[in-house]
Amino acid sequence: MRAMDLGIVTSASKLKCYYELLKFRLSFLVAFSCGFGYLLGHSGTVNWLHFAWLVLGGFLISGASIIFNQIIEKDLDKLMQRTKDRPLPTGRVTVNEAYQYAILTALAGFGILAWQTNTLTVLLSLVSMILYSFVYTPLKRVGPIAVFVGAIPGALPPLLGWVAATGTISHEALIIFGIQFIWQFPHFWAIAWVADEDYKKAGFKLLPGGGKQDLNTAINIMIYTLFLLPLGLLPTYFGLVGITSGVVVTICGALFLSQTFSLMKDYSRRSALKIMFGSFIYLPIVQIAYLLDKV
């Protein structure tokens, strides 16, 4: 192979590694939630260019946070089957390269938000990054408190979008934050149940109570999923959206809740997988329903 061809292959491989570090799908979901909060909070004609800049800024900050997370956990990722082939554990990207990439991505994201939004949005984005990358990440080896801490940055994107649109944190903003905050618990715990064997290799302690795949954990997952039913109706109650979305959200919540009963019955990985996938489906459907039914 010629030197030029080899250089092209090497560059393409490196770009693929940088793409993997961003965790595109996860960062996209964060950006989607930012856009949801913006559109729900916005009144009048939407400036779609402004919207696009917000989504891009949220995507970049999420990506940077995830890269910092992978840098901190690079040695632990080597121990787990699901993460051992990531760019950092395999050495396809060095720690210095990852740091540079994370810093540049973060600066680009914060720069876009500072240019296109407001100071409060930028500050909340900074808080989100710090909590996720430098508080939640090390706490994963301490205990289930990590899930509570991680749920805060996980629920901030729709709040950020609302603040970018309105400049204020209102009770409506806290409602959409609260829904996504509570959603994090069954979502995280279902993932931790499915990945329990791998997580134990890395010393992660995310399951509640005694940290076991037992009835106690299944009940905790059920209770937090149950909370989503009344919380999901609050946007309708406060007149933020209409009754149609309230019906849709209630049906989705009931279906989501029904999945937890199987886990309480058989404690199986299959039932936990259903909850995990159900959580991924629940949130975007609910957010789209709210947007389509916005008053």
C-alpha positions in Angstrom: 0.0 0.0 0.0 1.3 3.4 -0.9 2.2 5.9 1.8 -0.6 8.3 0.7 -3.2 5.4 0.8 -2.0 4.3 4.2 -2.3 7.9 5.5 -5.9 8.1 4.2 -6.7 4.8 5.9 -5.1 5.9 9.1 -7.0 9.3 9.1 -10.3 7.5 8.4 -9.7 5.1 11.3 -8.9 8.0 13.6 -12.0 9.9 12.5 -14.0 6.7 13.2 -12.5 6.6 16.7 -13.5 10.3 17.4 -17.0 9.5 16.2 -17.2 6.6 18.6 -15.9 8.7 21.5 -18.9 11.1 21.0 -21.4 8.3 21.4 -23.5 9.9 18.7 -26.8 8.3 19.5 -26.6 9.2 23.2 -25.5 12.8 22.4 -28.3 13.1 19.9 -30.9 12.1 22.5 -29.5 14.8 24.7 -29.7 17.3 21.9 -33.2 16.1 21.1 -34.3 16.8 24.7 -32.7 20.3 24.5 -34.7 21.0 21.3 -37.9 19.7 23.0 -37.5 22.1 25.9 -36.8 25.0 23.5 -39.9 24.3 21.3 -42.2 23.7 24.3 -41.1 27.0 26.0 -40.9 29.1 22.8 -43.8 31.4 21.9 -44.5 32.9 18.5 -42.6 32.0 15.4 -39.7 29.7 15.9 -36.3 30.9 14.7 -35.1 27.6 13.3 -31.5 28.7 12.8 -31.4 29.7 16.5 -32.9 26.3 17.3 -30.3 24.5 15.2 -27.5 26.3 17.0 -28.9 25.4 20.4 -29.2 21.7 19.4 -25.7 21.7 18.0 -24.3 23.3 21.2 -26.2 20.8 23.4 -24.9 17.9 21.3 -21.3 19.1 21.6 -21.4 19.6 25.3 -23.0 16.2 25.8 -20.3 14.7 23.6 -17.5 16.4 25.5 -19.0 15.2 28.9 -19.1 11.6 27.6 -15.5 11.8 26.4 -14.3 13.0 29.8 -16.3 10.1 31.3 -14.5 7.6 29.1 -11.1 9.1 29.9 -11.7 8.7 33.6 -13.0 5.2 33.2 -10.6 4.0 30.5 -8.9 1.4 32.8 -12.3 0.2 34.1 -13.6 -0.1 30.5 -10.9 -2.7 29.8 -12.5 -5.0 32.4 -16.0 -5.0 30.9 -17.1 -6.9 27.8 -19.4 -4.2 26.6 -16.7 -1.5 26.7 -13.3 -3.2 26.2 -13.3 -2.4 22.5 -13.8 1.4 22.9 -11.1 3.7 21.4 -9.3 4.4 24.7 -9.1 0.9 26.2 -7.8 -0.4 22.9 -5.2 2.4 22.5 -6.6 3.6 19.2 -6.8 7.0 20.8 -4.4 8.2 23.4 -5.4 9.9 26.6 -3.9 13.2 25.4 -5.7 13.0 22.1 -9.0 12.4 24.0 -8.4 15.3 26.4 -7.7 17.6 23.5 -10.8 16.4 21.6 -13.0 16.8 24.7 -11.7 20.3 25.5 -12.1 21.5 21.9 -15.6 20.0 21.7 -16.6 21.5 25.0 -15.3 25.0 24.1 -17.1 24.8 20.8 -20.4 23.8 22.5 -20.1 26.5 25.2 -19.1 29.1 22.6 -22.2 28.3 20.5 -24.5 28.6 23.5 -22.8 31.8 24.8 -23.3 33.3 21.3 -26.8 32.1 20.6 -28.5 31.8 24.0 -28.0 33.4 27.4 -25.8 33.3 30.5 -28.1 31.1 32.5 -28.2 28.4 29.8 -24.4 28.4 29.6 -24.1 28.1 33.4 -26.6 25.3 33.6 -24.7 23.5 30.8 -21.5 23.9 32.8 -23.1 22.5 35.9 -24.4 19.5 33.8 -21.0 18.7 32.5 -19.3 18.9 35.9 -22.0 16.8 37.6 -21.9 14.1 34.9 -18.2 13.9 34.2 -16.6 14.6 37.5 -19.2 13.8 40.2 -21.4 11.0 38.8 -18.6 9.1 37.1 -16.5 8.5 40.2 -19.6 7.9 42.4 -20.5 4.9 40.3 -18.0 2.8 42.4 -19.3 4.3 45.6 -23.0 3.3 45.6 -26.5 3.9 44.2 -26.2 7.6 45.2 -24.5 7.9 41.8 -27.9 7.3 40.1 -29.5 10.2 42.0 -26.5 12.5 41.0 -26.5 11.3 37.4 -30.2 11.9 37.1 -29.7 15.6 37.5 -27.5 16.2 34.4 -29.6 13.6 32.7 -32.7 15.7 33.3 -31.2 19.1 32.6 -31.4 19.1 28.7 -35.1 20.0 28.4 -34.6 22.6 31.2 -31.7 24.1 29.2 -33.9 24.3 26.1 -36.6 26.0 28.0 -34.2 28.5 29.5 -32.7 29.2 26.1 -36.1 30.0 24.8 -37.4 32.0 27.7 -34.4 33.1 29.8 -36.1 32.0 33.0 -36.6 28.9 35.1 -40.4 28.7 35.6 -42.6 26.1 37.2 -43.2 24.6 33.7 -39.5 24.2 33.3 -39.3 22.4 36.6 -42.1 20.1 35.6 -40.4 18.9 32.4 -37.1 18.6 34.4 -38.9 16.5 37.0 -40.4 14.1 34.5 -37.1 13.4 32.9 -35.4 13.3 36.4 -37.7 10.5 37.6 -37.5 8.7 34.3 -33.8 8.3 34.9 -34.2 5.9 37.8 -36.0 3.0 36.0 -33.9 3.7 33.0 -30.5 3.6 34.8 -31.5 0.6 37.1 -32.7 -1.4 34.1 -29.4 -0.9 32.4 -27.5 -1.7 35.6 -29.6 -4.9 36.0 -28.8 -6.0 32.4 -25.1 -5.1 32.7 -24.8 -6.3 36.3 -22.1 -8.9 35.6 -20.0 -6.4 33.7 -20.5 -3.7 36.2 -19.3 -5.9 39.1 -16.0 -6.4 37.2 -15.5 -2.7 37.3 -16.8 -2.2 40.8 -19.9 -0.2 39.8 -22.6 -0.2 42.4 -25.7 1.3 40.8 -28.6 -1.0 41.8 -30.6 0.3 44.8 -30.9 -1.2 48.3 -28.6 -4.2 48.6 -27.5 -3.9 45.0 -29.0 -7.2 44.1 -31.1 -8.5 41.2 -34.0 -9.2 43.6 -37.6 -8.2 44.5 -36.4 -5.1 46.4 -34.7 -3.7 43.3 -37.6 -4.6 41.1 -40.0 -2.8 43.5 -37.9 0.3 43.4 -38.0 0.3 39.6 -41.8 -0.2 39.7 -42.3 2.7 42.2 -40.3 5.2 40.2 -42.0 4.2 37.0 -45.4 4.6 38.8 -44.4 8.2 39.7 -44.3 9.0 36.0 -48.1 8.6 35.7 -49.1 11.6 37.8 -46.0 13.6 36.8 -46.8 13.1 33.1 -50.2 14.8 33.6 -48.8 18.0 35.2 -48.2 19.7 31.9 -51.9 19.2 31.1 -53.0 20.2 34.6 -51.0 23.5 34.3 -52.3 24.2 30.8 -49.0 23.9 29.1 -50.4 21.2 26.8 -53.9 19.9 25.9 -55.8 16.9 27.1 -54.8 14.7 24.1 -51.2 14.5 25.2 -52.3 13.8 28.7 -54.2 10.7 27.4 -51.2 9.6 25.3 -48.7 10.0 28.2 -51.0 8.1 30.6 -51.2 5.2 28.1 -47.5 5.2 27.6 -46.9 5.4 31.3 -49.3 2.5 32.0 -47.6 0.3 29.3 -44.1 1.3 30.8 -45.3 0.4 34.3 -46.8 -3.0 33.1 -43.3 -4.0 32.1 -42.0 -3.7 35.7 -44.5 -6.4 36.9 -42.7 -9.1 34.9 -39.4 -8.1 36.5 -41.1 -8.4 40.0 -42.3 -11.8 39.1 -39.2 -13.5 37.5 -36.2 -11.2 38.2 -35.0 -12.1 34.7 -32.5 -10.3 32.4 -35.1 -10.5 29.7 -37.7 -8.5 31.7 -35.0 -5.9 32.6 -34.2 -5.6 28.9 -37.8 -4.9 28.1 -37.8 -2.1 30.7 -34.6 -0.7 29.3 -35.9 -0.6 25.8 -39.3 0.6 27.1 -37.6 3.6 28.7 -35.8 4.5 25.5 -39.2 4.5 23.7 -41.2 6.2 26.4 -39.3 9.5 26.6 -39.3 10.6 22.9 -43.0 9.6 22.5 -44.0 11.6 25.5 -41.9 14.6 24.4 -43.3 14.5 20.8 -46.9 14.2 22.2 -46.4 17.3 24.3 -45.0 19.3 21.3 -47.9 18.2 19.0 -50.4 19.2 21.7 -48.8 22.4 22.9 -51.4 25.0 23.8 
